[in-house]
Every structure is written in C-alpha cells, then in structure tokens.
Amino acid sequence: MIGGMQPDGAVCSRASCHEAAAWRIDWQNPRIHTGDRWKTWLACEEHVGYLRGFLETRSFPVRVEAFAGELDEAAEVDS
C-alpha cells in the first residue's frame, strides 16, 4: 500500500503475501517518528507474529489489534 492509499480489499503487508488482513500492527521508530505519528502494517494470521517480532527486535513501540476492516484516515499504511 502506497501513500496511505488502500487497495480494494486490505491485504497483508508482508512481502509477496496477498492474504487478507486479520491484524493491524501500529508502530513507531522513535528515531524518526515523533509525538503521535504511528505507521500501520496489516497482517494475515500467518504473518502477524513475524511482523510483530521484526519490529519488537528493533525495540520499536508496537500495538497489535484485530483488524476490523477499516482504517482511520490518519493511519499511515505501509506494505
């Protein structure tokens, strides 16, 4: 997903995965994201642990919750 635009149907942010998103992973890189700026990745059931671990290994603040099918307008979604 580029520039916060969401394609038809939300898909997992893991490279080469095209499965439907079931989880929302919000994260910050404290060195470059200040204040209330968070990035969002979406994850399928298979990749939620991988993506969470990738971020936690780098000591980034991470919030994971079930993906309800919609993103708020402020979400910066990366794939």
Contacts in CASP RR format, 6 or more apart in sequence:
PFRMAT RR
TARGET T0000
AUTHOR 0000-0000-0000
METHOD contacts of the structure
MODEL  1
MIGGMQPDGAVCSRASCHEAAAWRIDWQNPRIHTGDRWKTWLACEEHVGY
LRGFLETRSFPVRVEAFAGELDEAAEVDS
1 7 0 8 1.000
1 13 0 8 1.000
1 42 0 8 1.000
1 77 0 8 1.000
1 78 0 8 1.000
1 79 0 8 1.000
2 79 0 8 1.000
3 76 0 8 1.000
3 77 0 8 1.000
4 75 0 8 1.000
4 76 0 8 1.000
4 77 0 8 1.000
5 77 0 8 1.000
6 71 0 8 1.000
6 77 0 8 1.000
9 20 0 8 1.000
10 20 0 8 1.000
10 21 0 8 1.000
10 42 0 8 1.000
10 67 0 8 1.000
10 69 0 8 1.000
10 71 0 8 1.000
11 17 0 8 1.000
11 18 0 8 1.000
11 19 0 8 1.000
11 20 0 8 1.000
11 21 0 8 1.000
11 42 0 8 1.000
11 44 0 8 1.000
11 79 0 8 1.000
12 18 0 8 1.000
12 19 0 8 1.000
12 20 0 8 1.000
12 21 0 8 1.000
12 42 0 8 1.000
12 43 0 8 1.000
12 44 0 8 1.000
12 46 0 8 1.000
12 47 0 8 1.000
13 21 0 8 1.000
13 25 0 8 1.000
13 41 0 8 1.000
13 42 0 8 1.000
13 43 0 8 1.000
13 47 0 8 1.000
13 51 0 8 1.000
13 77 0 8 1.000
13 78 0 8 1.000
13 79 0 8 1.000
14 43 0 8 1.000
14 44 0 8 1.000
14 47 0 8 1.000
14 50 0 8 1.000
14 51 0 8 1.000
17 44 0 8 1.000
17 46 0 8 1.000
17 47 0 8 1.000
19 44 0 8 1.000
19 45 0 8 1.000
19 46 0 8 1.000
19 47 0 8 1.000
20 44 0 8 1.000
21 42 0 8 1.000
21 43 0 8 1.000
21 44 0 8 1.000
21 67 0 8 1.000
21 69 0 8 1.000
22 43 0 8 1.000
22 44 0 8 1.000
22 45 0 8 1.000
22 48 0 8 1.000
22 66 0 8 1.000
22 67 0 8 1.000
23 42 0 8 1.000
23 43 0 8 1.000
23 44 0 8 1.000
23 45 0 8 1.000
23 48 0 8 1.000
23 64 0 8 1.000
23 65 0 8 1.000
23 66 0 8 1.000
23 67 0 8 1.000
24 40 0 8 1.000
24 41 0 8 1.000
24 42 0 8 1.000
24 43 0 8 1.000
24 64 0 8 1.000
24 65 0 8 1.000
24 66 0 8 1.000
24 67 0 8 1.000
24 68 0 8 1.000
24 71 0 8 1.000
25 40 0 8 1.000
25 41 0 8 1.000
25 42 0 8 1.000
25 43 0 8 1.000
25 48 0 8 1.000
25 51 0 8 1.000
25 52 0 8 1.000
25 55 0 8 1.000
25 62 0 8 1.000
25 63 0 8 1.000
25 64 0 8 1.000
26 38 0 8 1.000
26 39 0 8 1.000
26 40 0 8 1.000
26 62 0 8 1.000
26 63 0 8 1.000
26 64 0 8 1.000
26 65 0 8 1.000
26 75 0 8 1.000
27 38 0 8 1.000
27 39 0 8 1.000
27 40 0 8 1.000
27 41 0 8 1.000
27 55 0 8 1.000
27 60 0 8 1.000
27 61 0 8 1.000
27 62 0 8 1.000
27 63 0 8 1.000
28 37 0 8 1.000
28 38 0 8 1.000
28 39 0 8 1.000
28 60 0 8 1.000
28 61 0 8 1.000
29 39 0 8 1.000
29 58 0 8 1.000
29 60 0 8 1.000
30 60 0 8 1.000
30 61 0 8 1.000
33 39 0 8 1.000
37 76 0 8 1.000
38 63 0 8 1.000
38 75 0 8 1.000
38 76 0 8 1.000
39 76 0 8 1.000
39 77 0 8 1.000
39 78 0 8 1.000
40 71 0 8 1.000
40 75 0 8 1.000
40 76 0 8 1.000
40 77 0 8 1.000
40 78 0 8 1.000
41 51 0 8 1.000
41 77 0 8 1.000
41 78 0 8 1.000
41 79 0 8 1.000
42 67 0 8 1.000
42 77 0 8 1.000
43 49 0 8 1.000
43 51 0 8 1.000
43 52 0 8 1.000
43 67 0 8 1.000
48 64 0 8 1.000
52 62 0 8 1.000
52 64 0 8 1.000
55 62 0 8 1.000
56 62 0 8 1.000
71 77 0 8 1.000
END
